[in-house]
Amino acid sequence: LFEEQVDRSPDAPALSAPEAGADARLTYRELDERANRLARWLVAAGVAPGDRVA
C-alpha cells in the first residue's frame, strides 16, 4: 500500500513536523528511500523477521 502511494505521488509530502523546523519534511520518495536504507542496515546487522530491536 505504501509503495503504491510512492508510485502515485513520489514528490507529495508524506511527513511534516513544523515544530522541528522547515527541514522536517519528507516526500513519499524520501521516506521510502530512508525506510529502505534502514531495512537494509537492519538485515546487514543480522536482524531477522520477528526479532525485537531496541
PyMOL Python script that loads the backbone (N, CA, C, O; Angstrom):
from pymol import cmd

cmd.read_pdbstr("""\
ATOM      1  N   LEU A   1       0.820  -1.192   0.000  1.00  0.00           N
ATOM      2  CA  LEU A   1       0.000   0.000   0.000  1.00  0.00           C
ATOM      3  C   LEU A   1       0.869   1.263   0.000  1.00  0.00           C
ATOM      4  O   LEU A   1       0.616   2.201  -0.757  1.00  0.00           O
ATOM      5  N   PHE A   2       1.891   1.276   0.853  1.00  0.00           N
ATOM      6  CA  PHE A   2       2.779   2.439   0.894  1.00  0.00           C
ATOM      7  C   PHE A   2       3.516   2.604  -0.428  1.00  0.00           C
ATOM      8  O   PHE A   2       3.623   3.715  -0.946  1.00  0.00           O
ATOM      9  N   GLU A   3       4.021   1.507  -0.972  1.00  0.00           N
ATOM     10  CA  GLU A   3       4.749   1.575  -2.241  1.00  0.00           C
ATOM     11  C   GLU A   3       3.858   2.100  -3.365  1.00  0.00           C
ATOM     12  O   GLU A   3       4.335   2.805  -4.255  1.00  0.00           O
ATOM     13  N   GLU A   4       2.580   1.765  -3.330  1.00  0.00           N
ATOM     14  CA  GLU A   4       1.645   2.278  -4.337  1.00  0.00           C
ATOM     15  C   GLU A   4       1.529   3.796  -4.220  1.00  0.00           C
ATOM     16  O   GLU A   4       1.472   4.495  -5.232  1.00  0.00           O
ATOM     17  N   GLN A   5       1.495   4.302  -2.997  1.00  0.00           N
ATOM     18  CA  GLN A   5       1.424   5.751  -2.796  1.00  0.00           C
ATOM     19  C   GLN A   5       2.706   6.413  -3.281  1.00  0.00           C
ATOM     20  O   GLN A   5       2.658   7.493  -3.869  1.00  0.00           O
ATOM     21  N   VAL A   6       3.837   5.787  -3.047  1.00  0.00           N
ATOM     22  CA  VAL A   6       5.112   6.318  -3.536  1.00  0.00           C
ATOM     23  C   VAL A   6       5.076   6.405  -5.056  1.00  0.00           C
ATOM     24  O   VAL A   6       5.509   7.404  -5.629  1.00  0.00           O
ATOM     25  N   ASP A   7       4.562   5.367  -5.712  1.00  0.00           N
ATOM     26  CA  ASP A   7       4.474   5.364  -7.170  1.00  0.00           C
ATOM     27  C   ASP A   7       3.516   6.432  -7.689  1.00  0.00           C
ATOM     28  O   ASP A   7       3.786   7.071  -8.706  1.00  0.00           O
ATOM     29  N   ARG A   8       2.392   6.624  -6.987  1.00  0.00           N
ATOM     30  CA  ARG A   8       1.384   7.597  -7.428  1.00  0.00           C
ATOM     31  C   ARG A   8       1.832   9.038  -7.219  1.00  0.00           C
ATOM     32  O   ARG A   8       1.609   9.891  -8.078  1.00  0.00           O
ATOM     33  N   SER A   9       2.456   9.309  -6.092  1.00  0.00           N
ATOM     34  CA  SER A   9       2.778  10.697  -5.721  1.00  0.00           C
ATOM     35  C   SER A   9       4.138  10.788  -5.040  1.00  0.00           C
ATOM     36  O   SER A   9       4.209  11.131  -3.860  1.00  0.00           O
ATOM     37  N   PRO A  10       5.209  10.491  -5.751  1.00  0.00           N
ATOM     38  CA  PRO A  10       6.520  10.442  -5.104  1.00  0.00           C
ATOM     39  C   PRO A  10       6.971  11.765  -4.493  1.00  0.00           C
ATOM     40  O   PRO A  10       7.707  11.770  -3.506  1.00  0.00           O
ATOM     41  N   ASP A  11       6.544  12.872  -5.061  1.00  0.00           N
ATOM     42  CA  ASP A  11       7.006  14.168  -4.574  1.00  0.00           C
ATOM     43  C   ASP A  11       6.013  14.862  -3.646  1.00  0.00           C
ATOM     44  O   ASP A  11       6.244  15.996  -3.226  1.00  0.00           O
ATOM     45  N   ALA A  12       4.916  14.190  -3.327  1.00  0.00           N
ATOM     46  CA  ALA A  12       3.937  14.747  -2.390  1.00  0.00           C
ATOM     47  C   ALA A  12       4.469  14.634  -0.968  1.00  0.00           C
ATOM     48  O   ALA A  12       5.222  13.709  -0.663  1.00  0.00           O
ATOM     49  N   PRO A  13       4.089  15.559  -0.096  1.00  0.00           N
ATOM     50  CA  PRO A  13       4.543  15.470   1.289  1.00  0.00           C
ATOM     51  C   PRO A  13       3.971  14.252   1.999  1.00  0.00           C
ATOM     52  O   PRO A  13       2.769  13.993   1.938  1.00  0.00           O
ATOM     53  N   ALA A  14       4.838  13.511   2.668  1.00  0.00           N
ATOM     54  CA  ALA A  14       4.419  12.328   3.420  1.00  0.00           C
ATOM     55  C   ALA A  14       4.435  12.614   4.916  1.00  0.00           C
ATOM     56  O   ALA A  14       3.543  12.179   5.645  1.00  0.00           O
ATOM     57  N   LEU A  15       5.444  13.343   5.372  1.00  0.00           N
ATOM     58  CA  LEU A  15       5.589  13.677   6.790  1.00  0.00           C
ATOM     59  C   LEU A  15       5.965  15.139   6.925  1.00  0.00           C
ATOM     60  O   LEU A  15       6.700  15.690   6.106  1.00  0.00           O
ATOM     61  N   SER A  16       5.452  15.747   7.963  1.00  0.00           N
ATOM     62  CA  SER A  16       5.796  17.128   8.254  1.00  0.00           C
ATOM     63  C   SER A  16       5.762  17.325   9.762  1.00  0.00           C
ATOM     64  O   SER A  16       4.815  16.915  10.433  1.00  0.00           O
ATOM     65  N   ALA A  17       6.801  17.954  10.283  1.00  0.00           N
ATOM     66  CA  ALA A  17       6.869  18.252  11.713  1.00  0.00           C
ATOM     67  C   ALA A  17       7.253  19.723  11.858  1.00  0.00           C
ATOM     68  O   ALA A  17       8.421  20.034  12.088  1.00  0.00           O
ATOM     69  N   PRO A  18       6.287  20.629  11.726  1.00  0.00           N
ATOM     70  CA  PRO A  18       6.584  22.067  11.741  1.00  0.00           C
ATOM     71  C   PRO A  18       7.342  22.524  12.987  1.00  0.00           C
ATOM     72  O   PRO A  18       8.150  23.450  12.915  1.00  0.00           O
ATOM     73  N   GLU A  19       7.088  21.885  14.118  1.00  0.00           N
ATOM     74  CA  GLU A  19       7.775  22.294  15.341  1.00  0.00           C
ATOM     75  C   GLU A  19       9.267  21.994  15.289  1.00  0.00           C
ATOM     76  O   GLU A  19      10.033  22.542  16.081  1.00  0.00           O
ATOM     77  N   ALA A  20       9.689  21.133  14.370  1.00  0.00           N
ATOM     78  CA  ALA A  20      11.104  20.779  14.234  1.00  0.00           C
ATOM     79  C   ALA A  20      11.819  21.653  13.207  1.00  0.00           C
ATOM     80  O   ALA A  20      13.026  21.507  13.013  1.00  0.00           O
ATOM     81  N   GLY A  21      11.103  22.551  12.551  1.00  0.00           N
ATOM     82  CA  GLY A  21      11.718  23.449  11.584  1.00  0.00           C
ATOM     83  C   GLY A  21      11.348  23.110  10.153  1.00  0.00           C
ATOM     84  O   GLY A  21      10.701  22.100   9.874  1.00  0.00           O
ATOM     85  N   ALA A  22      11.775  23.978   9.263  1.00  0.00           N
ATOM     86  CA  ALA A  22      11.413  23.853   7.853  1.00  0.00           C
ATOM     87  C   ALA A  22      11.982  22.592   7.208  1.00  0.00           C
ATOM     88  O   ALA A  22      11.412  22.086   6.242  1.00  0.00           O
ATOM     89  N   ASP A  23      13.091  22.079   7.725  1.00  0.00           N
ATOM     90  CA  ASP A  23      13.721  20.899   7.129  1.00  0.00           C
ATOM     91  C   ASP A  23      13.070  19.594   7.579  1.00  0.00           C
ATOM     92  O   ASP A  23      13.482  18.518   7.144  1.00  0.00           O
ATOM     93  N   ALA A  24      12.079  19.673   8.427  1.00  0.00           N
ATOM     94  CA  ALA A  24      11.452  18.468   8.974  1.00  0.00           C
ATOM     95  C   ALA A  24      10.279  18.020   8.113  1.00  0.00           C
ATOM     96  O   ALA A  24       9.173  17.803   8.609  1.00  0.00           O
ATOM     97  N   ARG A  25      10.536  17.887   6.816  1.00  0.00           N
ATOM     98  CA  ARG A  25       9.516  17.415   5.877  1.00  0.00           C
ATOM     99  C   ARG A  25      10.133  16.353   4.981  1.00  0.00           C
ATOM    100  O   ARG A  25      11.297  16.443   4.592  1.00  0.00           O
ATOM    101  N   LEU A  26       9.341  15.360   4.666  1.00  0.00           N
ATOM    102  CA  LEU A  26       9.796  14.307   3.764  1.00  0.00           C
ATOM    103  C   LEU A  26       8.710  14.038   2.741  1.00  0.00           C
ATOM    104  O   LEU A  26       7.524  14.005   3.068  1.00  0.00           O
ATOM    105  N   THR A  27       9.131  13.846   1.494  1.00  0.00           N
ATOM    106  CA  THR A  27       8.196  13.398   0.472  1.00  0.00           C
ATOM    107  C   THR A  27       8.055  11.883   0.585  1.00  0.00           C
ATOM    108  O   THR A  27       8.811  11.229   1.302  1.00  0.00           O
ATOM    109  N   TYR A  28       7.076  11.338  -0.132  1.00  0.00           N
ATOM    110  CA  TYR A  28       6.924   9.883  -0.126  1.00  0.00           C
ATOM    111  C   TYR A  28       8.183   9.212  -0.663  1.00  0.00           C
ATOM    112  O   TYR A  28       8.585   8.166  -0.152  1.00  0.00           O
ATOM    113  N   ARG A  29       8.805   9.785  -1.669  1.00  0.00           N
ATOM    114  CA  ARG A  29      10.036   9.203  -2.222  1.00  0.00           C
ATOM    115  C   ARG A  29      11.144   9.199  -1.172  1.00  0.00           C
ATOM    116  O   ARG A  29      11.824   8.189  -0.992  1.00  0.00           O
ATOM    117  N   GLU A  30      11.329  10.327  -0.476  1.00  0.00           N
ATOM    118  CA  GLU A  30      12.376  10.422   0.542  1.00  0.00           C
ATOM    119  C   GLU A  30      12.122   9.467   1.700  1.00  0.00           C
ATOM    120  O   GLU A  30      13.046   8.817   2.189  1.00  0.00           O
ATOM    121  N   LEU A  31      10.875   9.382   2.137  1.00  0.00           N
ATOM    122  CA  LEU A  31      10.533   8.466   3.225  1.00  0.00           C
ATOM    123  C   LEU A  31      10.782   7.022   2.813  1.00  0.00           C
ATOM    124  O   LEU A  31      11.297   6.230   3.602  1.00  0.00           O
ATOM    125  N   ASP A  32      10.421   6.676   1.588  1.00  0.00           N
ATOM    126  CA  ASP A  32      10.645   5.328   1.068  1.00  0.00           C
ATOM    127  C   ASP A  32      12.138   5.010   1.028  1.00  0.00           C
ATOM    128  O   ASP A  32      12.554   3.920   1.421  1.00  0.00           O
ATOM    129  N   GLU A  33      12.941   5.958   0.554  1.00  0.00           N
ATOM    130  CA  GLU A  33      14.388   5.743   0.487  1.00  0.00           C
ATOM    131  C   GLU A  33      14.980   5.530   1.879  1.00  0.00           C
ATOM    132  O   GLU A  33      15.819   4.649   2.071  1.00  0.00           O
ATOM    133  N   ARG A  34      14.547   6.329   2.842  1.00  0.00           N
ATOM    134  CA  ARG A  34      15.076   6.194   4.207  1.00  0.00           C
ATOM    135  C   ARG A  34      14.628   4.889   4.853  1.00  0.00           C
ATOM    136  O   ARG A  34      15.407   4.232   5.544  1.00  0.00           O
ATOM    137  N   ALA A  35      13.383   4.518   4.629  1.00  0.00           N
ATOM    138  CA  ALA A  35      12.883   3.259   5.198  1.00  0.00           C
ATOM    139  C   ALA A  35      13.637   2.071   4.609  1.00  0.00           C
ATOM    140  O   ALA A  35      13.982   1.134   5.329  1.00  0.00           O
ATOM    141  N   ASN A  36      13.893   2.106   3.307  1.00  0.00           N
ATOM    142  CA  ASN A  36      14.633   1.018   2.670  1.00  0.00           C
ATOM    143  C   ASN A  36      16.078   0.970   3.153  1.00  0.00           C
ATOM    144  O   ASN A  36      16.638  -0.110   3.336  1.00  0.00           O
ATOM    145  N   ARG A  37      16.677   2.132   3.359  1.00  0.00           N
ATOM    146  CA  ARG A  37      18.054   2.181   3.875  1.00  0.00           C
ATOM    147  C   ARG A  37      18.114   1.571   5.277  1.00  0.00           C
ATOM    148  O   ARG A  37      19.022   0.799   5.584  1.00  0.00           O
ATOM    149  N   LEU A  38      17.153   1.916   6.114  1.00  0.00           N
ATOM    150  CA  LEU A  38      17.097   1.345   7.463  1.00  0.00           C
ATOM    151  C   LEU A  38      16.881  -0.163   7.407  1.00  0.00           C
ATOM    152  O   LEU A  38      17.517  -0.907   8.154  1.00  0.00           O
ATOM    153  N   ALA A  39      15.998  -0.615   6.537  1.00  0.00           N
ATOM    154  CA  ALA A  39      15.728  -2.051   6.413  1.00  0.00           C
ATOM    155  C   ALA A  39      16.985  -2.804   5.983  1.00  0.00           C
ATOM    156  O   ALA A  39      17.284  -3.868   6.525  1.00  0.00           O
ATOM    157  N   ARG A  40      17.719  -2.262   5.016  1.00  0.00           N
ATOM    158  CA  ARG A  40      18.963  -2.916   4.566  1.00  0.00           C
ATOM    159  C   ARG A  40      19.990  -2.970   5.694  1.00  0.00           C
ATOM    160  O   ARG A  40      20.679  -3.976   5.861  1.00  0.00           O
ATOM    161  N   TRP A  41      20.092  -1.886   6.469  1.00  0.00           N
ATOM    162  CA  TRP A  41      21.032  -1.843   7.587  1.00  0.00           C
ATOM    163  C   TRP A  41      20.666  -2.888   8.631  1.00  0.00           C
ATOM    164  O   TRP A  41      21.542  -3.582   9.146  1.00  0.00           O
ATOM    165  N   LEU A  42      19.385  -3.005   8.947  1.00  0.00           N
ATOM    166  CA  LEU A  42      18.945  -3.992   9.936  1.00  0.00           C
ATOM    167  C   LEU A  42      19.243  -5.415   9.468  1.00  0.00           C
ATOM    168  O   LEU A  42      19.704  -6.242  10.254  1.00  0.00           O
ATOM    169  N   VAL A  43      18.985  -5.699   8.209  1.00  0.00           N
ATOM    170  CA  VAL A  43      19.272  -7.034   7.664  1.00  0.00           C
ATOM    171  C   VAL A  43      20.775  -7.306   7.731  1.00  0.00           C
ATOM    172  O   VAL A  43      21.193  -8.398   8.117  1.00  0.00           O
ATOM    173  N   ALA A  44      21.585  -6.318   7.356  1.00  0.00           N
ATOM    174  CA  ALA A  44      23.040  -6.487   7.395  1.00  0.00           C
ATOM    175  C   ALA A  44      23.538  -6.695   8.824  1.00  0.00           C
ATOM    176  O   ALA A  44      24.562  -7.343   9.039  1.00  0.00           O
ATOM    177  N   ALA A  45      22.819  -6.150   9.793  1.00  0.00           N
ATOM    178  CA  ALA A  45      23.190  -6.306  11.202  1.00  0.00           C
ATOM    179  C   ALA A  45      22.702  -7.626  11.778  1.00  0.00           C
ATOM    180  O   ALA A  45      22.937  -7.922  12.949  1.00  0.00           O
ATOM    181  N   GLY A  46      22.022  -8.421  10.957  1.00  0.00           N
ATOM    182  CA  GLY A  46      21.581  -9.735  11.405  1.00  0.00           C
ATOM    183  C   GLY A  46      20.191  -9.780  12.009  1.00  0.00           C
ATOM    184  O   GLY A  46      19.795 -10.798  12.575  1.00  0.00           O
ATOM    185  N   VAL A  47      19.451  -8.699  11.897  1.00  0.00           N
ATOM    186  CA  VAL A  47      18.090  -8.672  12.433  1.00  0.00           C
ATOM    187  C   VAL A  47      17.185  -9.458  11.488  1.00  0.00           C
ATOM    188  O   VAL A  47      17.191  -9.242  10.276  1.00  0.00           O
ATOM    189  N   ALA A  48      16.418 -10.359  12.057  1.00  0.00           N
ATOM    190  CA  ALA A  48      15.524 -11.215  11.266  1.00  0.00           C
ATOM    191  C   ALA A  48      14.070 -10.870  11.589  1.00  0.00           C
ATOM    192  O   ALA A  48      13.783 -10.277  12.628  1.00  0.00           O
ATOM    193  N   PRO A  49      13.154 -11.247  10.689  1.00  0.00           N
ATOM    194  CA  PRO A  49      11.734 -11.017  10.978  1.00  0.00           C
ATOM    195  C   PRO A  49      11.356 -11.618  12.331  1.00  0.00           C
ATOM    196  O   PRO A  49      11.717 -12.755  12.638  1.00  0.00           O
ATOM    197  N   GLY A  50      10.632 -10.850  13.129  1.00  0.00           N
ATOM    198  CA  GLY A  50      10.218 -11.304  14.452  1.00  0.00           C
ATOM    199  C   GLY A  50      11.164 -10.900  15.568  1.00  0.00           C
ATOM    200  O   GLY A  50      10.794 -10.955  16.741  1.00  0.00           O
ATOM    201  N   ASP A  51      12.394 -10.490  15.218  1.00  0.00           N
ATOM    202  CA  ASP A  51      13.345 -10.029  16.233  1.00  0.00           C
ATOM    203  C   ASP A  51      12.889  -8.698  16.812  1.00  0.00           C
ATOM    204  O   ASP A  51      12.296  -7.870  16.121  1.00  0.00           O
ATOM    205  N   ARG A  52      13.175  -8.511  18.085  1.00  0.00           N
ATOM    206  CA  ARG A  52      12.900  -7.227  18.723  1.00  0.00           C
ATOM    207  C   ARG A  52      14.146  -6.361  18.628  1.00  0.00           C
ATOM    208  O   ARG A  52      15.266  -6.831  18.830  1.00  0.00           O
ATOM    209  N   VAL A  53      13.936  -5.117  18.323  1.00  0.00           N
ATOM    210  CA  VAL A  53      15.039  -4.166  18.209  1.00  0.00           C
ATOM    211  C   VAL A  53      14.762  -3.017  19.165  1.00  0.00           C
ATOM    212  O   VAL A  53      13.692  -2.410  19.130  1.00  0.00           O
ATOM    213  N   ALA A  54      15.725  -2.727  20.011  1.00  0.00           N
ATOM    214  CA  ALA A  54      15.540  -1.630  20.982  1.00  0.00           C
ATOM    215  C   ALA A  54      16.384  -0.439  20.594  1.00  0.00           C
ATOM    216  O   ALA A  54      16.367   0.581  21.283  1.00  0.00           O
TER     217      ALA A  54
END
""", "prot")
cmd.dss("prot")
cmd.show_as("cartoon", "prot")
cmd.util.cbc("prot")
cmd.orient("prot")
